[in-house]
Amino acid sequence: MKKLPVVLITGGAGYIGSHAVQEARKNGFDPVSYDNLSLGHAWAVQGSPLVKGELADRKKLSAAFKKFKPAAVMHFASHTSVGESVANPQKYYQDNLTNAMTLFSVMLERKVRYFILSSTAATYGDPVEVPIPETHPQAPINPYGDSKLMLEKILAWYDKAYGLRSTFLRYFNAAGADASGKIGEVHEPETHLIPLVLDAAMGRRKEITVFGQDYPTADGTCIRDYIHVTDLAGAHFLALKRMMEKDKSDFFNLGTGKGFSVKEVITKAEEVTGMKVPVKMGARRAGDPPELVARSSKAMETLGWQPRHSSLENILRTAWAWHQGYFGKIKTSRQPAARSRQARTRH
Ligand SMILES: NC(=O)c1ccc[n+]([C@@H]2O[C@H](COP(=O)([O-])OP(=O)(O)OC[C@H]3O[C@@H](n4cnc5c(N)ncnc54)[C@H](O)[C@@H]3O)[C@@H](O)[C@H]2O)c1
């Protein structure tokens, strides 16, 4: 049997990384995860090799490259909380920037020339144009987004100097779970809207706080572009194959081009789960732009990518199936939403 090229996936035991691991074989690659399990879970790599290692541990990283001989690297391992990055920038520059520099130096040493970066809409800062195209000015307003933009800049120079090709994938809001129900989102602490809403629906938390209802949007709450994690993972392999074929660096937004407000997400979640989601109104949070929606036509036209799994309903349905399976049965204390009972029978 022909040996598949190996892709080394840092953060392969995390939320998006584990979905990339899942997609790898379907796309003709053998995945090997490198993860310190600080935030990830060994079960999430689903039977593929996992090296439990710290990115800062150059010796261990180098040994993993020597052993598995990857043809390419997908780099998911980083800290991801905007709020935490503002409170503790040292952690973000240390882990997101310095550790990535170690990874690049091992790649150069081992002559691995293809790299996919988990970048983010946070590199754009406050949008001056929505939907946001890839050519939008990049002016991050927090250390998290800034650390990712710095990596993009460093990699552009590495391309010129060393021929290290990279693709920056600027995700909008990753959400949903693999249809198998075997992997999904588990962050501790959780900061993302959809799992928090589902927690409230399940009675795992008392309520969901909506931060700000006076934004210049139709219902006053923030609008975000939710992209299903399976679509996101698939895009990595389309981008990797194209980069290897053309031997050229590139960058793409990954979103659906359609935004939903916080209130719309909550209403849809009640419909899909059939449960009431208790809501508390809170003040705006600093650094939350009113609307973040991607223009993703470049990925669609260049990579032939389509966000097939990303209807809000499918995102919520798969996330709910995962959430219930992982976090246990619905508590009886939470009452089904009256108007949602009927909707539930449709699914
Ligand atoms: N989740 C989103 O909506 C979103 C949006 C934009 C960009 N991103 C980016 O996508 C990537 C993955 O996000 P996620 O939500 O899957 O995060 P996650 O926390 O679920 O996964 C990150 C993984 O990296 C590992 N890790 C962290 N630091 C490490 C280190 N120093 N050495 C080895 N392993 C380490 C963790 O254990 C974890 O398994 C991140 O780079 C993030 O910035 C995520």
The ligand as a Gaussian input file, in Angstrom:
#p B3LYP/6-31G(d) Opt

LIG

0 1
 N      -12.118000      28.419000      17.930000
 C      -12.263000      29.470000      17.126000
 O      -13.375000      29.959000      16.880000
 C      -11.039000      30.071000      16.454000
 C      -11.205000      31.231000      15.672000
 C      -10.088000      31.764000      15.048000
 C       -8.840000      31.145000      15.182000
 N       -8.719000      30.041000      15.967000
 C       -7.397000      29.419000      16.092000
 O       -7.524000      28.025000      15.858000
 C       -6.577000      27.310000      16.636000
 C       -7.270000      26.174000      17.357000
 O       -8.313000      26.680000      18.189000
 P       -9.165000      25.708000      19.104000
 O      -10.425000      26.384000      19.412000
 O       -9.175000      24.355000      18.486000
 O       -8.254000      25.697000      20.421000
 P       -8.064000      24.516000      21.492000
 O       -7.672000      25.184000      22.757000
 O       -9.238000      23.612000      21.517000
 O       -6.826000      23.705000      20.925000
 C       -5.492000      24.111000      21.077000
 C       -4.648000      22.871000      21.339000
 O       -3.280000      23.247000      21.396000
 C       -2.649000      22.605000      22.507000
 N       -1.549000      23.465000      22.948000
 C       -1.640000      24.745000      23.403000
 N       -0.422000      25.234000      23.706000
 C        0.467000      24.232000      23.424000
 C        1.873000      24.136000      23.524000
 N        2.608000      25.147000      23.994000
 N        2.469000      22.985000      23.139000
 C        1.719000      21.941000      22.671000
 N        0.376000      21.979000      22.553000
 C       -0.244000      23.111000      22.930000
 C       -3.766000      22.454000      23.546000
 O       -3.527000      21.421000      24.470000
 C       -4.980000      22.186000      22.666000
 O       -5.170000      20.807000      22.447000
 C       -5.902000      28.328000      17.543000
 O       -4.643000      28.637000      17.010000
 C       -6.817000      29.524000      17.488000
 O       -6.110000      30.738000      17.658000
 C       -9.782000      29.498000      16.608000

